[in-house]
């Protein structure tokens, strides 16, 4: 069984990076900021490549963002994706409503040209805004079943079996294809690019689609950073001389 899988990813600030706001507090100052693929979506790309390796087919990766987001698309190709699509948006960040509308329109256009995708994967949520909305909104717009929080995927003839972790174990869903899933970090361990993959990523032709922004339901008023918390570190000593103070501290914490 040969499948067409689409993975939607997002360019986000690198985890642990120091976030600096512009003077108007409307956006991030990206001059010295590193970017990467959102971790949940990195796992989604890996899962799509594994599905391709086991069932055959192709993997297309799509993102909405500035020209610089080409970096994240080429990284996805370096680990096994076949095609890449960039919806160019050089303006302000779009809210989930406008983003999902643009992504759904791009998917419809791709499917009209090359046929429907059997499976569309999103990250459970993006690492920056964490809205949990875009995947659900796109699935609704396309009229396809969707489940979020997925930690396991099995491909069957004409359907997808997906597992979602709960406090009591797992919930198991069987969805007819075409389907949409929101993948959660931890479903797999993403691979590193190979030399062959890196060479392929440099050669791939990224399909570009222009975005006509539409007004969403939200308006950005201001960004603000959380109050930084300082933690004092106390040295209890060095070597064996520190043992009594370590024991006293453990007693104070109730560990002993």
N, C-alpha and C positions, 0 to 999 in steps of 0.2 A: 504494500500500500504506500503510495507516494503522496506526501502531504505538502501543502503550501502553508508555511507558518510565518506570521508577521509579529515582530516584537517592537513595541513602542517604548522608547527610552527618553531620558531627560538629562541634559547637561546641568550639573549642580556644583556648587563649591565643594572643594575637597574637604572631607571630614577632618576636623581639628584645625582648619585654617582660621586665622584671625579675620573676623568680619569687620569691614570698615564701611560706613555709610557716606553717601555724598552729602554735601552741605544742605541740600534741600530735604534730606531724609526720605527721598522717594525711591532710591535704588541703591545697589551695592557699588562701591568703588572697586572696580575689578583690575586696577592697574597692577597690583602685586598679588592677585588672588589666583590660586590654582583651581582647575576644574576637573571633574571626573564624571563617570556615569553613576547615577543613583544606585546604591548597593542592591536593592531589591531587583532592579532592572538588569543589573549585571548578572544576577542569578537567572533571570528570565531568558537572557541571551544564551547562557550556558544550557539551560533546559531545552531551548529550541534546537540548539546544535545537537544535543543528545538525541532528541526525537528524530532529527534528520538522519543521524548516523544509524539509528535502529530501524527506522521505517522508510527511509528514503525521502526525497523531495528537496525543497529549497527553503532557505530562511532569508527573509527580508527584514531589515531594521529601519525604523522610521523615527525621526525626531522633529520637533518644532523648536526653532531657536535661531540664534544669529549664525552668520557664516562660520564662526569659530567652532560651532557644534559639529562641524565636519570631523573634528578630532575624535569625538566619541563614536561617530559612525564608522570611521576607519578602524578604530579599536575593535568594534564588534565584528568587522570583517576579518580582522587578524586572528580572531578566535573561532572562526567558522561560518559566519554569516556570508550569504552569497551576493545580496543586493543591498543598496542603501538609498534612502530617500530623505532629503532635507526640505522641510517646509520653512522657508526663510522668513524670519521675523526679526528685523533689526530695531523695532520700536520698543515700547514699554512692554513689561510682562503682562500677559493676558491672564484673566481669571479662568477658573475651571470651565465655566460655561462657554467662553469664547474659544478656549484651547480645544475642548472636546468637539466643538462644532467644526473647527478647522481640520482636526485629525480625522473625524468621520468623513468629511468631504474628500480628503485626500485618499482615504481607504476606498471609498466608492469609486473614485477615478481610477485607482490602480486595479480594482477588480473588474471594472468595465473593459479595461485593456487586456488583462491577463487571466481573468477568471477569479472566482472567490477564494479567499483564504480559508482553509479548513480550521485553523486555530489562530487566534490573536492573543498575544500575551502582553500584559502590563505588569509593572511593579505594583506591589500591594499599596504603596504610597510613595511619593517622592521624598527625597531626603531633605529638601529645603522647606517646602511649604506644608507637606504632609496632609494634603486635603482629602485623600481617599476618594476623589470624585471623578477624575477624568476617565478612568477605565469603565466605571459604571455608566457614565453618561454616553460614552461612545457605544457601548453594547446596546443601550436603550435606543440610541439613534439608528443603529443598524438592525434592530429587532432580533438580537441574538441573546441566548442565555449566558449568564455571567455569574461567577462565584469568585469572591476575594479570599485572601488569606491562605492560598494554596501551598501545601508542603509536599505534595506528591502528585504525579501525573502519569497515567497509563493510557496509551492509545489503543483503541479497539476498532473493529470494523464498523465505521460509521458513527462512532461515539468516543467520548473522552471520559475516563474515570478520574476524578480529582479528589484528593484528601485534604481536609482542613483540620488543623490541630485545635483541640478544645481542652478545657481543664480536665475533662474526663477521658480523653483519648483522641479519637479522630471522628470527624463526620465525613461520610463518603458520598460523593455526588456523581451521577452519570448524566452527562450532557450530550445531546445530539450535535453533531457537527453540521454547520460551522458554529463555533463556540468562542467565548472570551473568558480568559482567566486572569486573575490578579495574583502574581507569584510573590511569595514571601521569602525574604532572605533566610538562608539555611536549608532550602530545598536541595541544594547541592553545593559543591565547592568549585567555583569557577576556575577554569584552566588559565594558564598563562599563554600569551601568544608565542608561536613558534617562529623561527626565521622565515619559513615558507609562508606562514600566515602574515607576517609583517610585510613581506614583499608583495603578497596579493593585495593587501590593504592599500598599498601605495598606487597600485594599478587600477583599482576598481573605479568605475565612473559613477559618481554620486549624482543621482537624479534630483534636480532642484525644482521645487514648486513654489511659486510666489503666493504669499498670504495677503488676502484682503481682510484686514482686521474688522471684526464686528464687535459692537459693544456688548459686553457681558452684563451680568447682574450685579457685579461688585465694583466698587471704586476704591482704589488705594488712597488712603488719607496720609499715612505716615508710617515709616518703619522705625522700630525702636529696638535697641539691644537690651538683653536682660542684665540686671545688676550683677556685676562680677563678684564672685565670692572668693575671699582669700582664706587659705588654709595654712596655719602655722605648723611647721615641722620641728619636733623637739628630738634632739639626739640623746638617747638614754645612756650612751657610753660606747666603749669599744671593747671587743673581746669578752673575756670571762668577767671582767669588772662590771659589765652592763647587766649581768644575769639577775642580780637582786632587784634592780629597778624594773626590768622586764616583768619579773614575777609580780611585783607590786602593781604595775600598770594593768596586768591581766586580771588581778584580783579586783581592782577598781572598776574594770569593765564588766565584771561578773562572769568572766570566762572560766576562772578557777574558783 
